[in-house]
Amino acid sequence: MEPYSRAELIVSVDSIWSVCERTMYAFEKCKIDNGNDPQACLKYSVSVAGCTQKIMREITKTCKPELDKAVHCVEENNMRTLKCTKETEELFKCFKTNSFEKLVLLIIDLYKN
């Protein structure tokens, strides 16, 4: 697994949720149903991490300039995105334009199997 910074994950949250939402909700439901028992939800945890890694790899590959601008902005603003709306929106737009459809189809295929 590639290590991504907190800032990279913060600015990429919209992209991550746009593809990994179903996986993340399944993980949260498992935790609620099992009293936060980490072992009971391990497979969901692995799925969330895997999905997030796929998104981050794709963002790094296809939207690096937008990612760097958004990261710089949140780092300059104490890890807050409030003043970085333009940069985070540009990052999400780049992701939607270049990668969203391909990754959604990949995730759908994973659920079929």
C-alpha positions in Angstrom: 0.0 0.0 0.0 1.2 3.4 -0.9 1.3 5.9 2.0 -0.8 8.9 1.3 -0.6 12.0 3.5 -3.5 13.2 5.6 -3.8 16.3 3.3 -4.0 14.1 0.2 -6.8 12.1 1.7 -8.6 15.2 3.0 -8.7 16.8 -0.4 -9.6 13.6 -2.2 -12.6 12.7 0.0 -15.2 13.6 -2.6 -13.6 11.4 -5.2 -13.2 8.5 -2.7 -16.8 8.7 -1.6 -18.1 9.0 -5.2 -16.7 5.5 -5.9 -16.3 3.8 -2.5 -19.6 4.9 -0.9 -21.2 1.5 -1.0 -18.1 -0.2 0.5 -17.8 2.4 3.2 -21.5 2.1 4.2 -21.2 -1.7 4.4 -18.2 -1.3 6.7 -20.1 1.2 8.9 -23.2 -1.1 9.0 -21.0 -4.0 10.0 -19.4 -2.0 12.8 -22.8 -1.0 14.1 -24.2 -4.5 13.9 -21.2 -6.0 15.6 -20.5 -3.5 18.4 -17.3 -2.2 16.7 -15.7 -5.6 16.9 -12.7 -5.1 14.5 -12.4 -8.8 13.7 -16.0 -9.1 12.6 -15.6 -6.4 10.0 -12.1 -7.1 8.8 -13.2 -8.0 5.2 -15.1 -4.7 4.9 -12.1 -2.8 6.3 -9.8 -4.4 3.7 -12.4 -3.5 1.0 -12.5 0.2 2.1 -8.7 0.4 2.1 -8.4 -1.3 -1.3 -11.0 1.0 -2.8 -9.4 4.1 -1.4 -6.0 3.0 -2.7 -7.4 2.5 -6.2 -8.9 6.0 -6.1 -5.7 7.6 -4.8 -3.5 5.8 -7.3 -5.8 7.1 -10.1 -5.8 10.6 -8.8 -2.1 10.6 -8.4 -1.7 9.4 -12.0 -4.3 11.5 -13.8 -4.8 14.6 -11.6 -1.4 15.3 -10.0 -1.3 19.1 -10.6 -4.8 19.5 -9.2 -4.0 17.3 -6.2 -0.8 19.2 -5.5 -2.7 22.6 -5.6 -5.4 21.3 -3.3 -2.9 19.7 -0.9 -0.9 23.0 -0.7 -4.0 24.9 0.1 -5.1 22.7 3.0 -1.6 22.6 4.4 -1.5 26.4 4.3 -4.9 26.5 6.1 -4.3 24.1 9.0 -5.7 21.1 7.3 -9.0 22.8 6.7 -10.8 22.9 3.3 -13.0 25.9 3.9 -10.7 28.2 2.0 -9.8 25.6 -0.6 -13.2 25.1 -2.3 -11.8 26.1 -5.7 -8.9 23.7 -5.5 -10.9 20.7 -4.2 -13.6 21.3 -6.8 -11.0 21.4 -9.5 -9.5 18.1 -8.2 -12.9 16.4 -8.1 -13.8 17.8 -11.6 -10.5 16.3 -13.0 -11.2 13.0 -11.3 -14.8 12.9 -12.6 -13.7 13.8 -16.1 -10.8 11.4 -16.3 -11.4 8.4 -14.0 -14.8 8.2 -12.4 -16.6 6.1 -15.0 -13.7 3.6 -15.4 -13.5 3.1 -11.6 -17.2 2.8 -11.1 -17.4 0.1 -13.7 -14.4 -1.7 -12.0 -16.1 -1.6 -8.6 -19.4 -2.8 -10.1 -17.6 -5.8 -11.6 -16.1 -6.6 -8.1 -19.6 -6.7 -6.6 -20.8 -9.1 -9.4 -18.2 -11.7 -8.4 
